[in-house]
Amino acid sequence: MEQLPSYLLTQTAAHASRLVTDGFAAVGARGYHYRMLATLRETGPASQADLGRRTGIHFSDVVATLNELTDGGYVERAPDPADRRRNVVTITERGERRADELLERARAIQDELLAPLSPAERATLAGLLDRVLTHLRAGATTD
């Protein structure tokens, strides 16, 4: 059983989740903070709903995360001039600095998680996992 890929992925994911949780908590953050700030940095201002779709974070968690980031001065929410029913979220200068800090933290977490692998092995693993995830997200099945 221990050599089944599903078992190995599940066990690795549990350890990875702990490392991410503990690593970001050490700097007063959560993984969702990093995902949200990185997405805003990469794609620019967005509605809360768009951020949820882009980050894969459930809408109820998007709201809680944005509340935390707003309270910290990392993002600003303002009514969308084109549709006053929506809020547009923008990263602040302070949020840009926080995104840099959390990116360094994320890199350190990856280094700890993948310590036994060479850079080439890390790239191969990431590529293979991406391929499997893309397949699963597409809803493809094998015959």
N, CA, C and O atoms as a DFTB+ gen file, in Angstrom:
572 C
 N C O
     1  1       0.820      -1.191       0.000
     2  2       0.000       0.000       0.000
     3  2       0.864       1.255       0.000
     4  3       0.517       2.229      -0.668
     5  1       1.968       1.262       0.722
     6  2       2.759       2.474       0.875
     7  2       3.415       2.944      -0.414
     8  3       3.925       4.062      -0.469
     9  1       3.413       2.117      -1.449
    10  2       3.975       2.537      -2.719
    11  2       2.911       3.034      -3.702
    12  3       3.243       3.439      -4.816
    13  1       1.633       3.007      -3.302
    14  2       0.584       3.536      -4.164
    15  2       0.753       5.049      -4.282
    16  3       0.885       5.737      -3.270
    17  1       0.750       5.571      -5.508
    18  2       0.909       7.018      -5.667
    19  2      -0.131       7.831      -4.888
    20  3       0.192       8.883      -4.338
    21  1      -1.367       7.350      -4.841
    22  2      -2.396       8.091      -4.108
    23  2      -2.057       8.188      -2.625
    24  3      -2.270       9.231      -2.007
    25  1      -1.537       7.118      -2.059
    26  2      -1.126       7.120      -0.656
    27  2       0.037       8.086      -0.449
    28  3       0.032       8.889       0.484
    29  1       1.031       8.000      -1.328
    30  2       2.200       8.880      -1.211
    31  2       1.807      10.349      -1.357
    32  3       2.314      11.204      -0.632
    33  1       0.908      10.639      -2.292
    34  2       0.446      12.022      -2.470
    35  2      -0.309      12.516      -1.239
    36  3      -0.111      13.647      -0.796
    37  1      -1.164      11.673      -0.697
    38  2      -1.943      12.058       0.487
    39  2      -1.038      12.343       1.677
    40  3      -1.213      13.345       2.371
    41  1      -0.081      11.469       1.908
    42  2       0.840      11.656       3.030
    43  2       1.716      12.895       2.833
    44  3       1.944      13.664       3.767
    45  1       2.198      13.072       1.613
    46  2       3.026      14.245       1.312
    47  2       2.215      15.525       1.445
    48  3       2.706      16.525       1.968
    49  1       0.973      15.495       0.974
    50  2       0.118      16.682       1.072
    51  2      -0.131      17.072       2.533
    52  3      -0.168      18.258       2.862
    53  1      -0.299      16.089       3.393
    54  2      -0.510      16.381       4.817
    55  2       0.715      17.075       5.411
    56  3       0.583      18.043       6.160
    57  1       1.896      16.581       5.077
    58  2       3.116      17.207       5.576
    59  2       3.307      18.600       4.967
    60  3       3.702      19.539       5.657
    61  1       3.024      18.719       3.677
    62  2       3.159      20.013       3.003
    63  2       2.205      21.035       3.609
    64  3       2.576      22.191       3.809
    65  1       0.999      20.618       3.896
    66  2       0.019      21.524       4.496
    67  2       0.496      22.035       5.853
    68  3       0.359      23.217       6.167
    69  1       1.055      21.132       6.649
    70  2       1.582      21.540       7.960
    71  2       2.731      22.520       7.802
    72  3       2.793      23.524       8.512
    73  1       3.642      22.239       6.877
    74  2       4.774      23.138       6.650
    75  2       4.305      24.519       6.200
    76  3       4.824      25.534       6.665
    77  1       3.333      24.560       5.306
    78  2       2.806      25.836       4.818
    79  2       2.123      26.592       5.950
    80  3       2.368      27.781       6.154
    81  1       1.271      25.894       6.677
    82  2       0.552      26.536       7.790
    83  2       1.526      27.094       8.824
    84  3       1.420      28.255       9.220
    85  1       2.465      26.273       9.256
    86  2       3.431      26.699      10.269
    87  2       4.374      27.777       9.734
    88  3       4.708      28.727      10.443
    89  1       4.795      27.625       8.491
    90  2       5.729      28.589       7.901
    91  2       5.148      29.975       7.775
    92  3       5.816      30.961       8.087
    93  1       3.906      30.065       7.320
    94  2       3.274      31.383       7.208
    95  2       2.856      31.920       8.579
    96  3       2.924      33.125       8.819
    97  1       2.425      31.035       9.475
    98  2       2.034      31.478      10.818
    99  2       3.210      32.123      11.545
   100  3       3.018      33.022      12.364
   101  1       4.418      31.668      11.251
   102  2       5.609      32.232      11.900
   103  2       5.791      33.712      11.598
   104  3       6.468      34.421      12.342
   105  1       5.183      34.186      10.498
   106  2       5.265      35.617      10.156
   107  2       3.878      36.269      10.197
   108  3       3.644      37.307       9.578
   109  1       2.962      35.632      10.945
   110  2       1.631      36.207      11.141
   111  2       0.774      36.211       9.894
   112  3      -0.017      37.130       9.681
   113  1       0.927      35.190       9.070
   114  2       0.172      35.119       7.814
   115  2      -0.436      33.738       7.637
   116  3      -0.209      32.822       8.427
   117  1      -1.214      33.625       6.574
   118  2      -1.794      32.349       6.166
   119  2      -1.497      32.154       4.684
   120  3      -1.202      33.110       3.967
   121  1      -1.576      30.917       4.241
   122  2      -1.357      30.621       2.831
   123  2      -2.301      31.405       1.928
   124  3      -1.915      31.826       0.837
   125  1      -3.536      31.601       2.381
   126  2      -4.499      32.379       1.588
   127  2      -4.019      33.812       1.395
   128  3      -4.266      34.412       0.349
   129  1      -3.340      34.362       2.389
   130  2      -2.817      35.729       2.249
   131  2      -1.836      35.788       1.080
   132  3      -1.889      36.684       0.237
   133  1      -0.944      34.803       1.060
   134  2       0.044      34.760      -0.018
   135  2      -0.646      34.614      -1.376
   136  3      -0.338      35.347      -2.315
   137  1      -1.575      33.668      -1.474
   138  2      -2.261      33.440      -2.748
   139  2      -2.991      34.682      -3.225
   140  3      -2.955      35.009      -4.411
   141  1      -3.648      35.372      -2.313
   142  2      -4.425      36.556      -2.678
   143  2      -3.507      37.694      -3.126
   144  3      -3.743      38.319      -4.159
   145  1      -2.464      37.956      -2.345
   146  2      -1.547      39.045      -2.700
   147  2      -0.797      38.734      -3.995
   148  3      -0.615      39.620      -4.830
   149  1      -0.367      37.505      -4.167
   150  2       0.351      37.128      -5.395
   151  2      -0.561      37.278      -6.608
   152  3      -0.119      37.738      -7.661
   153  1      -1.812      36.900      -6.473
   154  2      -2.758      37.020      -7.584
   155  2      -3.018      38.477      -7.926
   156  3      -3.035      38.843      -9.101
   157  1      -3.219      39.310      -6.921
   158  2      -3.433      40.737      -7.178
   159  2      -2.210      41.361      -7.844
   160  3      -2.336      42.204      -8.732
   161  1      -1.051      40.945      -7.414
   162  2       0.188      41.460      -7.990
   163  2       0.306      41.039      -9.463
   164  3       0.680      41.844     -10.316
   165  1      -0.010      39.800      -9.744
   166  2       0.144      39.269     -11.105
   167  2      -0.927      39.753     -12.070
   168  3      -0.632      40.017     -13.236
   169  1      -2.172      39.873     -11.600
   170  2      -3.273      40.152     -12.516
   171  2      -3.919      41.511     -12.325
   172  3      -4.778      41.896     -13.119
   173  1      -3.528      42.254     -11.289
   174  2      -4.075      43.580     -11.067
   175  2      -5.381      43.555     -10.290
   176  3      -5.842      42.493      -9.874
   177  1      -5.980      44.737     -10.094
   178  2      -7.220      44.842      -9.329
   179  2      -8.303      43.913      -9.878
   180  3      -8.382      43.659     -11.080
   181  1      -9.135      43.415      -8.961
   182  2     -10.177      42.470      -9.360
   183  2     -11.327      42.526      -8.375
   184  3     -11.182      42.996      -7.246
   185  1     -12.468      42.038      -8.822
   186  2     -13.603      41.907      -7.908
   187  2     -13.334      40.746      -6.962
   188  3     -12.477      39.900      -7.220
   189  1     -14.073      40.719      -5.870
   190  2     -13.922      39.627      -4.912
   191  2     -14.231      38.285      -5.569
   192  3     -13.533      37.300      -5.329
   193  1     -15.272      38.244      -6.394
   194  2     -15.646      36.996      -7.059
   195  2     -14.543      36.531      -8.010
   196  3     -14.225      35.343      -8.063
   197  1     -13.963      37.466      -8.757
   198  2     -12.867      37.109      -9.663
   199  2     -11.666      36.582      -8.888
   200  3     -11.012      35.629      -9.312
   201  1     -11.384      37.204      -7.760
   202  2     -10.267      36.731      -6.942
   203  2     -10.501      35.306      -6.457
   204  3      -9.577      34.494      -6.421
   205  1     -11.725      35.013      -6.091
   206  2     -12.047      33.648      -5.672
   207  2     -11.791      32.656      -6.790
   208  3     -11.216      31.591      -6.567
   209  1     -12.219      33.006      -7.988
   210  2     -12.004      32.105      -9.128
   211  2     -10.519      31.981      -9.456
   212  3     -10.030      30.877      -9.698
   213  1      -9.808      33.086      -9.466
   214  2      -8.393      33.073      -9.835
   215  2      -7.522      32.335      -8.825
   216  3      -6.527      31.712      -9.196
   217  1      -7.894      32.406      -7.557
   218  2      -7.078      31.776      -6.514
   219  2      -7.558      30.385      -6.130
   220  3      -6.825      29.635      -5.484
   221  1      -8.785      30.031      -6.520
   222  2      -9.349      28.756      -6.113
   223  2      -9.784      28.751      -4.661
   224  3      -9.945      27.689      -4.061
   225  1      -9.973      29.933      -4.094
   226  2     -10.408      30.063      -2.697
   227  2     -11.924      30.222      -2.684
   228  3     -12.470      31.030      -3.435
   229  1     -12.606      29.454      -1.834
   230  2     -14.063      29.539      -1.710
   231  2     -14.465      30.952      -1.321
   232  3     -13.759      31.628      -0.574
   233  1     -15.638      31.400      -1.851
   234  2     -16.051      32.785      -1.644
   235  2     -16.095      33.193      -0.171
   236  3     -15.672      34.299       0.167
   237  1     -16.597      32.326       0.713
   238  2     -16.664      32.698       2.131
   239  2     -15.262      32.912       2.700
   240  3     -15.070      33.768       3.564
   241  1     -14.284      32.143       2.226
   242  2     -12.901      32.323       2.667
   243  2     -12.263      33.549       2.025
   244  3     -11.388      34.176       2.621
   245  1     -12.695      33.894       0.815
   246  2     -12.208      35.114       0.156
   247  2     -12.555      36.319       1.012
   248  3     -11.704      37.172       1.266
   249  1     -13.790      36.392       1.454
   250  2     -14.239      37.532       2.264
   251  2     -13.438      37.625       3.556
   252  3     -12.973      38.707       3.914
   253  1     -13.270      36.520       4.255
   254  2     -12.511      36.524       5.507
   255  2     -11.056      36.914       5.256
   256  3     -10.482      37.693       6.017
   257  1     -10.465      36.383       4.203
   258  2      -9.074      36.704       3.873
   259  2      -8.933      38.182       3.535
   260  3      -8.001      38.844       3.993
   261  1      -9.856      38.695       2.734
   262  2      -9.795      40.120       2.376
   263  2     -10.007      41.008       3.595
   264  3      -9.404      42.077       3.690
   265  1     -10.847      40.585       4.524
   266  2     -11.012      41.350       5.758
   267  2      -9.685      41.447       6.507
   268  3      -9.307      42.516       6.986
   269  1      -8.985      40.319       6.603
   270  2      -7.689      40.304       7.289
   271  2      -6.664      41.171       6.558
   272  3      -5.931      41.938       7.183
   273  1      -6.619      41.046       5.240
   274  2      -5.653      41.830       4.463
   275  2      -5.983      43.321       4.478
   276  3      -5.083      44.161       4.480
   277  1      -7.264      43.642       4.488
   278  2      -7.680      45.046       4.583
   279  2      -7.302      45.615       5.944
   280  3      -6.773      46.722       6.036
   281  1      -7.574      44.858       6.997
   282  2      -7.221      45.301       8.358
   283  2      -5.723      45.546       8.496
   284  3      -5.307      46.432       9.243
   285  1      -4.915      44.776       7.789
   286  2      -3.460      44.937       7.835
   287  2      -2.938      46.029       6.917
   288  3      -1.746      46.338       6.934
   289  1      -3.827      46.620       6.110
   290  2      -3.409      47.666       5.182
   291  2      -2.746      47.133       3.922
   292  3      -2.051      47.872       3.225
   293  1      -2.961      45.839       3.623
   294  2      -2.312      45.211       2.477
   295  2      -3.132      45.320       1.197
   296  3      -2.581      45.254       0.098
   297  1      -4.441      45.484       1.334
   298  2      -5.318      45.677       0.179
   299  2      -6.341      46.747       0.520
   300  3      -6.584      47.067       1.683
   301  1      -6.931      47.286      -0.539
   302  2      -8.043      48.226      -0.388
   303  2      -9.210      47.711      -1.206
   304  3      -9.039      47.177      -2.302
   305  1     -10.399      47.882      -0.648
   306  2     -11.631      47.547      -1.365
   307  2     -12.390      48.838      -1.614
   308  3     -12.529      49.681      -0.728
   309  1     -12.875      48.971      -2.838
   310  2     -13.659      50.156      -3.190
   311  2     -14.765      49.736      -4.151
   312  3     -14.601      48.775      -4.903
   313  1     -15.883      50.445      -4.132
   314  2     -16.955      50.104      -5.080
   315  2     -16.460      50.222      -6.518
   316  3     -15.720      51.143      -6.863
   317  1     -16.882      49.276      -7.345
   318  2     -16.542      49.279      -8.760
   319  2     -17.325      50.404      -9.434
   320  3     -18.554      50.405      -9.363
   321  1     -16.660      51.360     -10.083
   322  2     -17.379      52.462     -10.729
   323  2     -18.339      51.976     -11.821
   324  3     -19.340      52.636     -12.099
   325  1     -18.044      50.840     -12.433
   326  2     -18.902      50.310     -13.492
   327  2     -20.110      49.551     -12.935
   328  3     -21.119      49.400     -13.623
   329  1     -20.007      49.076     -11.698
   330  2     -21.082      48.308     -11.071
   331  2     -20.951      48.473      -9.562
   332  3     -20.196      47.741      -8.922
   333  1     -21.674      49.420      -8.994
   334  2     -21.544      49.783      -7.581
   335  2     -21.901      48.640      -6.631
   336  3     -21.662      48.743      -5.428
   337  1     -22.469      47.556      -7.155
   338  2     -22.799      46.411      -6.295
   339  2     -21.573      45.564      -5.989
   340  3     -21.584      44.749      -5.066
   341  1     -20.516      45.763      -6.768
   342  2     -19.294      44.964      -6.607
   343  2     -18.200      45.811      -5.980
   344  3     -18.175      47.033      -6.121
   345  1     -17.301      45.135      -5.288
   346  2     -16.088      45.779      -4.780
   347  2     -14.913      45.388      -5.663
   348  3     -14.815      44.249      -6.121
   349  1     -14.027      46.345      -5.895
   350  2     -12.778      46.072      -6.587
   351  2     -11.678      46.084      -5.532
   352  3     -11.595      47.002      -4.715
   353  1     -10.848      45.067      -5.560
   354  2      -9.767      44.930      -4.588
   355  2      -8.459      45.290      -5.273
   356  3      -8.176      44.837      -6.383
   357  1      -7.664      46.116      -4.593
   358  2      -6.372      46.569      -5.111
   359  2      -5.310      46.347      -4.052
   360  3      -5.545      46.595      -2.869
   361  1      -4.145      45.882      -4.469
   362  2      -3.029      45.719      -3.543
   363  2      -2.418      47.097      -3.263
   364  3      -2.306      47.925      -4.167
   365  1      -2.029      47.335      -2.018
   366  2      -1.406      48.600      -1.627
   367  2       0.119      48.469      -1.676
   368  3       0.647      47.379      -1.893
   369  1       0.815      49.583      -1.473
   370  2       2.280      49.521      -1.397
   371  2       2.721      48.616      -0.251
   372  3       3.660      47.831      -0.385
   373  1       2.034      48.739       0.860
   374  2       2.343      47.864       1.992
   375  2       2.092      46.400       1.617
   376  3       2.842      45.512       2.023
   377  1       1.038      46.158       0.843
   378  2       0.732      44.812       0.377
   379  2       1.805      44.276      -0.567
   380  3       2.113      43.084      -0.552
   381  1       2.373      45.160      -1.387
   382  2       3.470      44.757      -2.282
   383  2       4.668      44.288      -1.458
   384  3       5.285      43.270      -1.773
   385  1       4.990      45.029      -0.411
   386  2       6.106      44.627       0.457
   387  2       5.794      43.307       1.171
   388  3       6.665      42.451       1.325
   389  1       4.540      43.158       1.603
   390  2       4.130      41.920       2.273
   391  2       4.187      40.741       1.289
   392  3       4.577      39.634       1.662
   393  1       3.801      40.983       0.049
   394  2       3.865      39.932      -0.967
   395  2       5.302      39.471      -1.167
   396  3       5.556      38.276      -1.320
   397  1       6.251      40.422      -1.167
   398  2       7.673      40.059      -1.281
   399  2       8.095      39.180      -0.106
   400  3       8.762      38.162      -0.285
   401  1       7.696      39.589       1.096
   402  2       8.040      38.833       2.297
   403  2       7.447      37.426       2.253
   404  3       8.120      36.452       2.592
   405  1       6.197      37.326       1.837
   406  2       5.538      36.022       1.805
   407  2       6.082      35.150       0.675
   408  3       6.100      33.925       0.795
   409  1       6.522      35.762      -0.410
   410  2       7.161      34.994      -1.482
   411  2       8.449      34.355      -0.974
   412  3       8.718      33.186      -1.254
   413  1       9.242      35.116      -0.230
   414  2      10.467      34.548       0.350
   415  2      10.139      33.429       1.323
   416  3      10.836      32.416       1.371
   417  1       9.083      33.611       2.095
   418  2       8.653      32.577       3.037
   419  2       8.206      31.335       2.266
   420  3       8.548      30.217       2.651
   421  1       7.450      31.514       1.187
   422  2       6.988      30.387       0.371
   423  2       8.171      29.625      -0.227
   424  3       8.159      28.395      -0.278
   425  1       9.176      30.347      -0.673
   426  2      10.373      29.691      -1.212
   427  2      11.078      28.865      -0.142
   428  3      11.538      27.755      -0.409
   429  1      11.160      29.408       1.061
   430  2      11.799      28.682       2.163
   431  2      11.011      27.412       2.501
   432  3      11.597      26.370       2.793
   433  1       9.690      27.511       2.458
   434  2       8.842      26.351       2.731
   435  2       9.061      25.288       1.658
   436  3       9.160      24.100       1.964
   437  1       9.138      25.719       0.401
   438  2       9.381      24.762      -0.684
   439  2      10.734      24.081      -0.511
   440  3      10.868      22.878      -0.733
   441  1      11.731      24.862      -0.114
   442  2      13.061      24.284       0.105
   443  2      13.036      23.233       1.209
   444  3      13.680      22.190       1.095
   445  1      12.296      23.506       2.267
   446  2      12.200      22.532       3.359
   447  2      11.451      21.286       2.906
   448  3      11.872      20.167       3.200
   449  1      10.354      21.471       2.198
   450  2       9.537      20.355       1.733
   451  2      10.308      19.455       0.763
   452  3      10.230      18.228       0.835
   453  1      11.046      20.085      -0.136
   454  2      11.699      19.336      -1.215
   455  2      13.195      19.160      -1.001
   456  3      13.937      18.933      -1.957
   457  1      13.639      19.263       0.235
   458  2      15.070      19.197       0.565
   459  2      15.800      17.992      -0.031
   460  3      16.944      18.144      -0.462
   461  1      15.196      16.808      -0.076
   462  2      15.971      15.670      -0.595
   463  2      16.096      15.641      -2.124
   464  3      16.768      14.765      -2.668
   465  1      15.458      16.585      -2.817
   466  2      15.466      16.579      -4.282
   467  2      16.415      17.631      -4.844
   468  3      16.572      18.712      -4.277
   469  1      17.040      17.299      -5.959
   470  2      17.884      18.260      -6.679
   471  2      16.979      19.266      -7.394
   472  3      15.779      19.026      -7.524
   473  1      17.535      20.382      -7.856
   474  2      16.711      21.328      -8.622
   475  2      16.044      20.679      -9.841
   476  3      14.886      20.974     -10.135
   477  1      16.746      19.818     -10.541
   478  2      16.160      19.143     -11.708
   479  2      15.020      18.213     -11.279
   480  3      13.990      18.143     -11.950
   481  1      15.201      17.506     -10.171
   482  2      14.143      16.616      -9.677
   483  2      12.933      17.417      -9.221
   484  3      11.796      16.994      -9.428
   485  1      13.164      18.556      -8.612
   486  2      12.049      19.422      -8.193
   487  2      11.245      19.871      -9.404
   488  3      10.015      19.851      -9.377
   489  1      11.932      20.273     -10.460
   490  2      11.254      20.714     -11.682
   491  2      10.462      19.565     -12.306
   492  3       9.336      19.754     -12.768
   493  1      11.053      18.388     -12.313
   494  2      10.361      17.216     -12.862
   495  2       9.118      16.898     -12.036
   496  3       8.045      16.668     -12.593
   497  1       9.257      16.883     -10.712
   498  2       8.120      16.608      -9.838
   499  2       7.008      17.631     -10.063
   500  3       5.843      17.261     -10.205
   501  1       7.359      18.902     -10.094
   502  2       6.351      19.947     -10.297
   503  2       5.653      19.768     -11.645
   504  3       4.436      19.928     -11.739
   505  1       6.405      19.443     -12.671
   506  2       5.810      19.229     -13.988
   507  2       4.852      18.049     -14.015
   508  3       3.776      18.129     -14.608
   509  1       5.239      16.963     -13.377
   510  2       4.381      15.782     -13.330
   511  2       3.111      16.045     -12.522
   512  3       2.015      15.668     -12.936
   513  1       3.264      16.685     -11.385
   514  2       2.084      17.003     -10.569
   515  2       1.145      17.951     -11.309
   516  3      -0.075      17.799     -11.244
   517  1       1.716      18.928     -12.011
   518  2       0.901      19.851     -12.798
   519  2       0.119      19.099     -13.873
   520  3      -1.056      19.384     -14.103
   521  1       0.755      18.162     -14.515
   522  2       0.097      17.365     -15.556
   523  2      -1.055      16.548     -14.984
   524  3      -2.128      16.488     -15.585
   525  1      -0.848      15.923     -13.841
   526  2      -1.910      15.137     -13.205
   527  2      -3.056      16.050     -12.777
   528  3      -4.223      15.733     -13.009
   529  1      -2.731      17.171     -12.160
   530  2      -3.761      18.106     -11.702
   531  2      -4.559      18.674     -12.873
   532  3      -5.782      18.777     -12.786
   533  1      -3.903      19.035     -13.942
   534  2      -4.585      19.536     -15.130
   535  2      -5.559      18.489     -15.663
   536  3      -6.689      18.811     -16.030
   537  1      -5.121      17.257     -15.703
   538  2      -5.968      16.142     -16.147
   539  2      -7.201      16.003     -15.243
   540  3      -8.322      15.856     -15.729
   541  1      -6.983      16.051     -13.946
   542  2      -8.098      15.889     -13.006
   543  2      -9.065      17.065     -13.070
   544  3     -10.280      16.874     -13.005
   545  1      -8.542      18.261     -13.194
   546  2      -9.416      19.447     -13.288
   547  2     -10.262      19.435     -14.548
   548  3     -11.379      19.951     -14.560
   549  1      -9.729      18.845     -15.605
   550  2     -10.455      18.774     -16.872
   551  2     -11.567      17.730     -16.806
   552  3     -12.402      17.649     -17.706
   553  1     -11.574      16.933     -15.737
   554  2     -12.615      15.923     -15.569
   555  2     -12.381      14.709     -16.437
   556  3     -13.293      13.912     -16.658
   557  1     -11.172      14.563     -16.926
   558  2     -10.868      13.421     -17.786
   559  2     -10.817      12.147     -16.963
   560  3     -10.438      12.159     -15.791
   561  1     -11.195      11.077     -17.578
   562  2     -11.119       9.777     -16.934
   563  2     -10.381       8.831     -17.854
   564  3     -10.324       9.034     -19.067
   565  1      -9.828       7.813     -17.271
   566  2      -9.148       6.807     -18.089
   567  2     -10.104       5.645     -18.329
   568  3     -10.962       5.345     -17.499
   569  1      -9.941       5.010     -19.461
   570  2     -10.789       3.851     -19.804
   571  2     -10.141       2.575     -19.389
   572  3     -10.705       1.500     -19.597
